[in-house]
Amino acid sequence: MSLLPETDRILLGPGPSLTAPRVMRAMAAPTVSHLDPLMMRLLDDVRERLGRLFGAADGSLALAVSGTGTSGMETVVANLVREGTPATVVVTGYFGDRLAQMCERYGATVTRVDVEWGRACDPDTLARHLSANKSDVVAMVHAETSTGVLNPVRELARVAGEHGALTIVDARQLEMIAPSPAAPTAGDWTPTVSEAR
């Protein structure tokens, strides 16, 4: 008796999802080394496609990080924040709070724009905060799934830019629910992921 299914099954629940035959064929192909020239071409193609998906400006860098959404966010924070970096974090729910804690762990001097959970951040509120609190980095969550909030990241990123700050936009899961905010007028650094945190 084999423990593998002998017939195709149709899965109709929210997950796991059916795997396309094309993907199954690709998974059956020989493994390619991470140093193989074919792998380099494949990664270049992925970066180019990611740039198009996010509407990134020419010269932008798009990377695929092999890991969880948290590892993608950690990659961005670790590269933008160091001891003493003044950072403002917009907190509209659990994941915004988590983002503030991550920045603190990397040594940032964090000021928070705490918004009532369940409400989006008003760009004027951020502008007033940044006028009183100089920040090199402004971080926010686009789709705050813990509270159902969709923050107006284009406007918030514009305000941050007007105050000379780079933006980190946690855009994990947003591609499934809203247009990407990562066009040139939005986040400078926008990690996203297709699955949970």
Secondary structure, DSSP 8 states (H G I E B T S, - for coil): --SS-SS-----SSSS----HHHHHHHHS----TTSHHHHHHHHHHHHHHHHHTT--TT------SS-HHHHHHHHHHHH--TT-EEEEEESSHHHHHHHHHHHHTT-EEEEEE--TTS---HHHHHHHHHHS--SEEEEESEETTTTEE--HHHHHHHHHHTT-EEEEE-TTGGGTS--S-STTS-SB----SS--
